[in-house]
Amino acid sequence: MRVEAAARGRLTAVRRNSGWCAVGAAAAGSLVGLTVAPPESMQGDAARLLYVHVPSAWTAYLAFAVVLVASVGHLRTGKLKWHRYAGVAAEIGVAMTALTIALGSVWGRAVWGVWWAWDPRLVATALLLVVYVAYLAVRHLDDDPRRNAHRAAWVGIAGFVMVPVVHFSVVWWRSLHQPATMLSPRLDPPIDPVMAVALVLCTVAFTAAAVWLFLSRVSVLRHADVRGPERVPVGDRA
Amino acid sequence: MTGWVAVVTGLVLTAVTFAALYFRLVRQPGKRIDPR
């Protein structure tokens, strides 16, 4: 019990620190990205959408990686807590993927002149969204929570295949979308150093905010369990 | 759409998404559960 209490204390500390880290990095990233960083040479100020579009995509990848790990954890141990972790991460990932598509659409309208193009990166990202919305639906297919958890775990593992497909779609197929800048194989990313600082700060802010949301939700579900099943938020009973 | 209109639209979309996640995952209206 003492070990468990210590672990919970550490998680609470991580949650609080990640919250403050998100606030600080968001403030610094906004300041640098909106005022200090120069406009892009071809796209002008519209390219400042980079500082939210890329971090939201990165956070979605990260959330789906957590779904993968938690799904494997559930299949290995059979414990429903892994199923819950996967569900929380999937909700964050779906929201971040939808945000990535919406931000990309606004950016596309500003620089390409269209809200949507049938481009490999855009279509792959839309498919990624559909896969994880389906994952969330599979979690509630049956009345038996253990069967739901088992099925969902397999979908969570198989669905992760879409993440590398989305990321490398700009390399594998001819795409209107620009290739990766920061996660490219090149050792010297082709980006202005100030723009790189703003991008890193915003990526830290998004990641820390996602960690805070994840740990807060896990804490909420744990409290709900302690107080009784009637208080478990609808849709999260596992 | 000018550059700054796109940027402001993007910031609003981001804020709305995080607010929706907060109210969906952490502080649901009508629920008394608090993560603290």
Interface residues (C-beta under 8 A of the other chain):
Chain A: R15 L34 P39 Q43 G44 D45 A46 A47 R48 L49 V52 H53 S56 V88 E91 I92 A95 M96 A98 L99 A102 L103 V106 W107 R109 A110 A209 L213 S216 R217 S219 V220 H223 A224 R227 R231 P233
Chain B: M1 T2 G3 W4 V5 A6 V7 T9 G10 L11 L13 T14 T17 F18 A20 L21 Y22 R24 L25 V26 Q28 K31 R32 I33 D34 P35
